[in-house]
C-alpha cells in the first residue's frame, strides 16, 4: 500500500500539526459567513410570514415598476450603508450608531430579498403556497452568495425588493355600506 492511500489528506509527517491548524482556521473562518447567510434566509422568510399582504403588494409593484422600485431601494439601502462605512472608518471601534445602521442594512436587505424571492418563486412554482415559493426563491438568491456572483446578486436583489416593498401602496378600504344586510 502506498503512503498516499494511508494518508489521503496529507496530515502525516512533521508538518502535520501546521497543516491541520491551517485547515481548522479556514473552516472556522467560514462559520460567521454561513451564520450570516442562514440569518438572511430566516429573517426574509420570517418577514414574509409576518407581512404577507405587504409582500403581495410589493410583488405587484415590482411587476409594474421595476426601475422605480430599484431606484427607491438604492436610495433607502445604500445611503445608510455609506453612512455605516463612514462611521466605521471615522470612529473605528466606538459603537456610535454603527449597530443601528448595520441592523437597518441587514433587515431592509432581508425585506428586499423576501419580495424578490417570492417573485422568483412564483415563476418557478406557480401552483404552490407562499412559503414554498419564498423558500425556493431564497435558495436561488442566498446560495449564490457563496460564490463570486453573490455580491452583484445581493446589490441588485436587496434594493430592488426593498424599493418595491416600501413603495407598494395600500389597497383602498372597501365600502361596507354597499353590501346588503340580511
C-alpha positions in Angstrom: 0.0 0.0 0.0 1.3 3.4 -0.8 1.8 6.3 1.6 -0.8 8.4 -0.3 -3.6 5.8 0.4 -2.7 5.7 4.1 -2.8 9.5 4.5 -5.1 11.0 1.8 -5.2 14.4 3.4 -1.5 14.8 3.9 -1.7 15.2 7.7 1.1 12.8 8.5 4.7 13.9 8.9 6.5 16.7 10.7 4.3 19.5 9.2 1.0 17.7 10.1 0.1 19.9 13.1 0.7 23.1 11.0 -1.5 21.8 8.1 -4.2 20.7 10.5 -4.1 24.1 12.2 -4.4 25.8 8.9 -7.4 23.6 7.9 -9.1 24.4 11.2 -8.6 28.1 10.7 -10.1 28.0 7.2 -13.1 26.0 8.5 -13.8 28.2 11.5 -13.4 31.3 9.3 -16.4 30.3 7.3 -18.7 29.9 10.4 -19.7 33.6 10.7 -20.3 33.9 7.0 -22.5 30.8 6.9 -24.3 32.1 10.0 -25.0 35.4 8.2 -26.4 33.6 5.2 -28.7 31.5 7.4 -29.7 34.7 9.2 -30.6 36.4 5.9 -32.6 33.3 4.8 -34.5 33.0 8.1 -35.2 36.7 8.5 -36.5 37.1 5.0 -38.8 34.1 5.5 -40.0 35.5 8.8 -40.7 38.9 7.2 -42.7 37.1 4.5 -44.8 35.3 7.1 -45.3 38.4 9.3 -46.4 40.7 6.4 -47.9 38.6 3.6 -50.2 41.4 2.3 -47.3 43.9 2.2 -45.2 41.4 0.3 -48.0 40.7 -2.2 -48.4 44.4 -2.8 -44.6 44.7 -3.2 -44.5 41.9 -5.8 -47.3 43.7 -7.7 -45.3 47.0 -7.5 -42.2 45.2 -8.7 -44.0 43.9 -11.7 -45.5 47.3 -12.6 -42.4 49.5 -12.0 -39.2 47.6 -11.5 -36.9 50.6 -12.4 -38.6 52.9 -10.0 -38.5 50.2 -7.3 -34.8 49.7 -7.8 -34.1 53.5 -7.6 -36.1 53.9 -4.4 -34.4 50.8 -3.0 -30.9 52.0 -3.9 -31.6 55.3 -2.0 -33.0 53.6 1.0 -30.5 50.8 1.2 -27.2 52.4 0.0 -27.3 55.7 1.8 -27.3 54.0 5.3 -24.7 51.6 4.1 -22.5 54.5 3.0 -23.1 56.2 6.3 -22.2 53.0 8.1 -18.9 52.8 6.2 -18.1 56.4 7.0 -18.8 55.8 10.7 -16.7 52.7 10.8 -13.8 54.5 9.1 -14.1 57.6 11.2 -14.8 56.1 14.7 -13.4 52.6 14.3 -14.0 50.7 17.5 -16.5 53.1 19.0 -20.1 51.8 18.5 -21.9 55.1 17.9 -24.8 54.3 15.8 -23.0 51.6 14.0 -25.1 48.9 15.4 -28.4 50.6 14.4 -27.2 51.3 10.9 -25.9 47.7 10.4 -29.3 46.4 11.7 -31.1 48.7 9.2 -28.9 47.5 6.3 -29.5 43.9 7.4 -33.3 44.0 7.9 -34.0 46.2 5.0 -31.9 43.9 2.8 -33.8 40.9 4.1 -37.1 42.6 3.4 -36.0 43.3 -0.2 -34.8 39.7 -0.5 -38.2 38.4 0.7 -40.0 40.3 -2.1 -37.6 39.3 -4.8 -37.5 35.7 -3.6 -41.3 35.4 -3.6 -41.5 36.9 -7.1 -38.9 34.4 -8.3 -40.6 31.6 -6.5 -44.0 32.4 -8.1 -42.4 31.9 -11.5 -40.7 28.7 -10.6 -43.6 27.1 -8.5 -46.8 28.8 -9.6 -49.1 26.2 -8.1 -47.5 26.1 -4.6 -48.1 28.2 -1.5 -46.4 31.4 -0.5 -43.9 29.8 2.0 -42.7 27.3 -0.6 -42.4 29.9 -3.3 -40.4 32.2 -1.0 -38.2 29.4 0.3 -37.3 28.3 -3.2 -36.7 31.9 -4.3 -34.5 32.5 -1.2 -32.4 29.4 -2.0 -31.9 30.8 -5.5 -30.9 34.2 -4.1 -28.9 33.2 -1.0 -26.9 30.3 -2.3 -25.1 32.4 -4.9 -23.7 34.5 -2.0 -21.2 31.6 -1.6 -19.7 32.4 -5.0 -18.3 35.4 -6.8 -21.6 36.3 -8.4 -23.1 36.6 -5.0 -22.2 40.3 -4.4 -24.0 41.5 -7.6 -27.0 39.4 -6.7 -27.1 41.0 -3.3 -26.5 44.5 -4.6 -29.4 44.2 -7.2 -31.9 41.9 -5.4 -32.0 43.7 -2.0 -32.6 47.2 -3.3 -35.0 46.0 -6.0 -37.2 44.3 -3.5 -36.8 46.9 -0.8 -38.0 49.7 -3.2 -41.0 47.6 -4.2 -41.7 46.8 -0.5 -41.6 50.4 0.5 -43.4 52.0 -2.5 -46.2 49.5 -2.5 -49.5 51.3 -2.0 -52.2 50.2 0.3 -55.4 49.0 -1.2 -58.3 51.4 -0.6 -60.7 50.2 2.2 -63.8 48.6 1.0 -67.1 50.5 1.4 -69.2 48.4 3.8 -72.4 50.4 3.2 -72.7 48.9 -0.3 -73.2 45.3 1.0 -76.7 44.1 1.5 -77.7 43.3 5.1 -80.0 40.3 5.6 
